[in-house]
C-alpha cells in the first residue's frame, strides 16, 4: 500500500493547523470584543461577523478556478500571505466601522486559502489513500479547534487584552505561511488543459444538491459557534465554559476522524455521512433541550450543564467529524481530476452560505426573540438537513458519482 504520511502531506497539515489556530484564537471571543469594546448589540454583532463569511463565500468560486488554472503553489503563497497580513489590520482598527471593514475583507483570503491548501493536500496524497487522507487532513482543523479557543479564553481571562490575541494570531499565521513555502508539489498539480469558461469552472454543478444539503449543517454550526460565549455567559451563567466546549467538540471531531478512517478507506461515504448527521442532530437537540427543561424545573442545573452544554459538544464534534470528510469526498468523487479545486470550493461555498446565514439570522433571532428561539431554529434546520439527505441527497450522489469505489 502507498505511503500516506509523506513529508509534504505533513507540512500541509501543519500549515492548515496554523491557519485554523489563528482563526480560532479570535472566533469565540469576537462577539465579546465587539460588545465590550464598541458596545455592539446582538444584531449588529451578527451583521459585523457575517461579513467575513460572506466575503469568503464570494471568493470561493474564483479560488477554485484559479487553483485549477494556475500553479497551485503560487496561488497558495499569495493567499496565505494576504491572510496573515490582515491580522495586523485588527490591531489598527480603532472604530467599529474600521473593524467591520477589516473583518469583512479578511474573509476573502481565508476563503481562497482554505481551498488552495486542501487542494494541495489532495495533490500530495497517493490516489489509493485519498479518501482516508482527506479525512485525516481534517484532524489539523480539529486540533486547532481543541487548542486555540481554550488558549484564547485563558489568555483573555488572565490579561483582558484582545490586542495580545491579535498579535498571537498574526504570529501563528506567519508560521503557517513559512511551512507551506517549503512544500514541494508534483508536476501534475498544475493542470494545463484549457476549457471554455462556464459556471462549472466556479461551482461543480454536478454536485449542486450536496451543496444545498451542506448549507443546512453550516447554518447550525454558524449559530452555535458564534453565539456560544454570549449564550453561556448571559443565559446559563457559564463564564469560562466556551474553551471547554470547543475542546470537547474537538475531542469528538478527532475521535470520529480516527474511527471513521477505515470506513473512508473502504469508500463507505454515505454511511459515514448518515451516521454523522444523526449524531449531530442529537447533540444540537440536547444543547437547547436540557436548558429548557432546567428553566421549566424538570431537571437540575448540574444535569443541564453536563448533558446540555458540555455533552452536546462531544456529540456535535463526533457527528461533524464523520459527516464533513464524507461530504467532501462525495463531492470530489463527482468531479474529474482537473476539477478538484472546484469541487473543494463548492463544498466550502455551501458551508460558508450556511455559516453566513446562521451568523446573520442567529443574531437577529436572538435580538428579537431570545437565544432559546435561535437555538431551537438550529435544531429544526438540522433535522431538515438530515431528512433531505435520506430522502433525496444520498441517491443523488450514487447516481452521479464518477468514482464507483465511493458508495
Buried (B, 14 or more C-beta within 10 A) or exposed (E): EEEBEBEBBBBBBBBBBBBBBBBBBBBBBBBBBBBEBBEBEBBBBBBBBBBBBBBBBBBBBBBBBBBBBBBBBEBBBBBBBBBBBBBBBBBEBEEBEEBBBBBBBBBBBBBBBBBBBBBBBBBBBBEEBBBBBBBBBBBBBBBBBBBBBBBBBEBBEEEEEBEBBBBBBBEBBBBBBEBBBEBEBEEEBBBEEEEEEEEBBBBBEBBBBBBBBBBBBBBBBBBBBBBBBBBBBEBBEBEEBBBBBBBBBBBBBBBBBEBBBEBBBBBBBBBBBBBBBBBBBBBBBBBBBBBBBBEEEEBEEEBBBEBBBBBBBBBBBBBBBBBBBBBBBBBBBBBEEBBBBBBBBBBBBBBBBBBBBBBBBBBBBBBEEEBBBBBBBBBEBBBEBBBBBEEEBBEBBBEBBEBEEBB
